[in-house]
Amino acid sequence: MRLKDKVALVTGGSRGIGAEIVKTFSKEGATVYLNYNNNESKARSISEIYNNVKLIKADVSQREQVSKMIEYIKEDIGFLDILVNNAGIMLNMPILEYDEAKVRKMFDVNLFGTIYTTIESAKIMREGSSIINIASNAGIGTSFMNTTYYSLTKAAVINFTKRVALELANRKIRCNAIAPGWIETDLTIGARSREETEQLKKFLVENTTIGRWGSVEDVAKVALFLATEDSGYVNGQVIVVDGGRKDYLTHSI
Ligand SMILES: NC(=O)c1ccc[n+]([C@@H]2O[C@H](COP(=O)([O-])OP(=O)(O)OC[C@H]3O[C@@H](n4cnc5c(N)ncnc54)[C@H](OP(=O)(O)O)[C@@H]3O)[C@@H](O)[C@H]2O)c1
């Protein structure tokens, strides 16, 4: 039990990567607050099976809702040891078909959701806490078309990660990011037609050194590493979990 007596909050825990992180942390003995936005039934189906999973509804892009969520955790259990800023959306468009509302929505959830949840959670974090931001390899420089505006939100999350690591170090709070590659979830499948998805999978097999696309488990295992003291000397880093993709437009950020 690597997370015995630890208290975690996972945003966007009802589906995909977040749901797998909730399950992994629960199996390792943590009390896990599962934040969801729309999918209460999916969230409930996890809390019914996994131990010590508590549900909290909040839209992370709304600061007041985030503040109430952390107040609730404070009253319920008193503190946090682990925060996973996972909630996110991806709305694809070519650069020249810029859609203001969609771009702002992505920034609101992916970046501002991460900011709000981090600063509110920090109020109740104990020494030795770990913050894990789910960024994306899009934020570093992969070559997928039509994901530019999404990639900007994730590049900002990566920089935010490094700055939080710097400024919260005096409280012994670490902050790292995971930059997943293409993981099969509603986010990646839902945004594309079946034909596009099949083409993409073929591309990924050919352009990934490991020769396959990623699973939610691939990401959850790294989140577990970052949540524990096994990663106690890792701070302000971005761990890319993309199977060794070969199609980077640039390897820098
Ligand atoms: N899948 C990939 O290939 C991939 C690659 C790189 C990075 N990522 C990142 O990984 C994270 C999870 O992605 P995923 O693929 O697991 O997505 P997903 O299957 O679409 O799940 C998204 C989760 O985020 C929650 N969410 C969305 N908007 C929210 C809001 N405003 N407030 C609170 N929760 C909200 C959803 O909650 P409800 O369902 O309850 O509304 C859901 O639990 C995202 O940050 C994404 O950008 C994914």
The ligand as a Tripos MOL2 file, in Angstrom:
@<TRIPOS>MOLECULE
LIG
   48    52     1     0     0
SMALL
NO_CHARGES

@<TRIPOS>ATOM
      1 N1         -6.2500   11.0740  -24.1670 N.am      1 LIG1
      2 C1         -5.1020   11.5640  -24.6100 C.2       1 LIG1
      3 O1         -4.5480   11.1270  -25.6360 O.2       1 LIG1
      4 C2         -4.4200   12.6730  -23.8740 C.ar      1 LIG1
      5 C3         -3.1310   13.0300  -24.2940 C.ar      1 LIG1
      6 C4         -2.4780   14.0640  -23.6430 C.ar      1 LIG1
      7 C5         -3.0880   14.7070  -22.5900 C.ar      1 LIG1
      8 N2         -4.3480   14.3710  -22.2190 N.ar      1 LIG1
      9 C6         -4.9430   15.1080  -21.0930 C.3       1 LIG1
     10 O2         -5.3270   14.1830  -20.0950 O.3       1 LIG1
     11 C7         -6.4340   14.6990  -19.3720 C.3       1 LIG1
     12 C8         -7.5570   13.6640  -19.3600 C.3       1 LIG1
     13 O3         -7.9150   13.3860  -20.6950 O.3       1 LIG1
     14 P1         -8.7910   12.1220  -21.1100 P.3       1 LIG1
     15 O4         -8.2860   11.6770  -22.4100 O.co2     1 LIG1
     16 O5         -8.8990   11.1620  -19.9750 O.co2     1 LIG1
     17 O6        -10.1980   12.8560  -21.3360 O.3       1 LIG1
     18 P2        -11.7180   12.3560  -21.2130 P.3       1 LIG1
     19 O7        -11.7790   10.8740  -21.3140 O.co2     1 LIG1
     20 O8        -12.4820   13.1830  -22.1740 O.co2     1 LIG1
     21 O9        -12.0990   12.7610  -19.7160 O.3       1 LIG1
     22 C9        -12.0610   14.1130  -19.3610 C.3       1 LIG1
     23 C10       -12.3680   14.2490  -17.8920 C.3       1 LIG1
     24 O10       -12.2740   15.6370  -17.5650 O.3       1 LIG1
     25 C11       -13.4530   16.0300  -16.8980 C.3       1 LIG1
     26 N3        -13.7610   17.4450  -17.1770 N.ar      1 LIG1
     27 C12       -13.8670   18.0800  -18.3730 C.ar      1 LIG1
     28 N4        -14.1760   19.3720  -18.1920 N.ar      1 LIG1
     29 C13       -14.2510   19.5670  -16.8480 C.ar      1 LIG1
     30 C14       -14.5270   20.6790  -16.0210 C.ar      1 LIG1
     31 N5        -14.7990   21.8870  -16.5610 N.pl3     1 LIG1
     32 N6        -14.5190   20.5210  -14.6800 N.ar      1 LIG1
     33 C15       -14.2490   19.3130  -14.1350 C.ar      1 LIG1
     34 N7        -13.9910   18.2080  -14.8570 N.ar      1 LIG1
     35 C16       -13.9950   18.3440  -16.1960 C.ar      1 LIG1
     36 C17       -14.5410   15.1130  -17.3980 C.3       1 LIG1
     37 O11       -15.5630   15.0860  -16.4040 O.3       1 LIG1
     38 P3        -17.1330   14.7640  -16.7320 P.3       1 LIG1
     39 O12       -17.1340   13.6090  -17.6710 O.co2     1 LIG1
     40 O13       -17.7080   14.4440  -15.3830 O.co2     1 LIG1
     41 O14       -17.7180   16.0010  -17.3090 O.co2     1 LIG1
     42 C18       -13.7730   13.7920  -17.5240 C.3       1 LIG1
     43 O15       -13.7200   13.1210  -16.2940 O.3       1 LIG1
     44 C19        -6.8130   16.0070  -20.0610 C.3       1 LIG1
     45 O16        -6.2170   17.0930  -19.3890 O.3       1 LIG1
     46 C20        -6.1940   15.8680  -21.4410 C.3       1 LIG1
     47 O17        -5.9370   17.1020  -22.0450 O.3       1 LIG1
     48 C21        -5.0200   13.3650  -22.8310 C.ar      1 LIG1
@<TRIPOS>BOND
     1     1     2 1
     2     2     3 2
     3     2     4 1
     4     4     5 ar
     5     4    48 ar
     6     5     6 ar
     7     6     7 ar
     8     7     8 ar
     9     8     9 1
    10     8    48 ar
    11     9    10 1
    12     9    46 1
    13    10    11 1
    14    11    12 1
    15    11    44 1
    16    12    13 1
    17    13    14 1
    18    14    15 2
    19    14    16 1
    20    14    17 1
    21    17    18 1
    22    18    19 2
    23    18    20 1
    24    18    21 1
    25    21    22 1
    26    22    23 1
    27    23    24 1
    28    23    42 1
    29    24    25 1
    30    25    26 1
    31    25    36 1
    32    26    27 ar
    33    26    35 ar
    34    27    28 ar
    35    28    29 ar
    36    29    30 ar
    37    29    35 ar
    38    30    31 1
    39    30    32 ar
    40    32    33 ar
    41    33    34 ar
    42    34    35 ar
    43    36    37 1
    44    36    42 1
    45    37    38 1
    46    38    39 2
    47    38    40 1
    48    38    41 1
    49    42    43 1
    50    44    45 1
    51    44    46 1
    52    46    47 1
@<TRIPOS>SUBSTRUCTURE
     1 LIG1         1 GROUP 0 **** ****
